[in-house]
């Protein structure tokens, strides 16, 4: 799948009239809506896969976006293994995807 098709799939259908904040995803600054979650920032940054399965090593990405599946695990502001879909972004937040083993 090309990066362009990923961008189309995760583009917001309607741009909300709220403010934006800048977060860092894997060292790259990205502007996101202040109401977005860290998982949404990962998707908007195209940082996929955001982690690898600890058992099989298969690629994973945010899936349910409501805290049930644990596929969006990421390091947020230095705290590892956070469910990124449950964390609202804040200006200056640092998000690191977990591409390696979770141990």
Order of alpha helices (4+ residues) and beta strands (2+ residues): alpha-beta-beta-alpha-beta-beta-beta-beta-beta
